[in-house]
């Protein structure tokens, strides 16, 4: 079954790559010499296979970077080229010179591609702070302040492209918000702990300052070929408390629950985790994928924090995430229950965001 699906994927992918290559060939052929045509074909084959080669030769920074930017180009061209070809076809109904139409359609496509990658890179690497204010009908901090300043970041995907500088910027921005507690609902790494180790990202994250500490759950990309305990220990070396289907109560008034990711076959039922929770306290759930909001509400969760969706990352994919998730981004309230989903601090695959932007989430919680 999986082999058949893999073969089908490769066939479809090859056909799309051929379509992209043919489009570029038809625009550049009049000005390319025979030698450069051969170079064009070799370059296209290399680019198309770069993200696969990056998986084969693990640890290759160059292949990972090239593969990621190829995916960005691939994604944008799949969206743009059909529109461009439709416009070119419609010009046949006019008296515009055919060669001029071909020339300017190619120039337009290349310019638009460069502009979109630049714009998407800005959105990916220039996070901003999104604020929410919610009220919980529960007792608040023991100091009687009646408020809690939560800072949340998800989907950092720390790796070869979302690296050291992105981590430093995140820590600086988090500390500037003066959080009481920092919460990471999953996808801290990007399927590989090597860049996390080599870039010293754990040492950077250890500089986060929050009186109640830093807590995290794991996501579908918090995986690697070793034992899960090794990953958890690595993360906890950076003063991060990983809740792996665990419940913890802080100061007798705040309960945190961190779930294993939905793809984990050994994940406990939420009802089992809630048996260890004091329902008189404020219950905050870290669950990477924002599924089953009704169940969380029924079980007495007050605030559920998630990521995973990236808000589609590249439009119009947000239309898909809106159909898949009851809350794919932002704040949703259902009676006493609140769901907040972040678009994420990092990115997955193409290092660009169009129609979404990297963000840190600040949640001002008031208690009654």
Secondary structure, 3 states (H helix, E strand, C coil): CHHHHHHHHHHHHHHHHHHHHHHHHHHHHHHCCHHHHHHHHHHHHHHHHHHHHHHHCCCCHHHHHHHHHHHHHHHHHHHHHHHHHHHHHHHHHCCCCHHHHHHHHHHHHHHHHHHHHHHHHHHHHCCEEEEEEEEECCCCCCCCCCEEEEEECCCCCECCCCCHHHHHHHHHHHHHCCCCEEEEECCCECCCCHHHHHCCHHHHHCCCCCCCCEEEECCCCCCCCCCHHHHHHHHHCCCEEECCCEEEEECCCEEEEECCCCCCCCCCCHHHHHCCCCCCCEEEEEEEECCCHHHHHHCCCCEEEEECCHHHCECCCHHHHHHHCCCCCEEEEECCEEEEECCCCCCCCCCCCECCCCEEEEEEEEEC
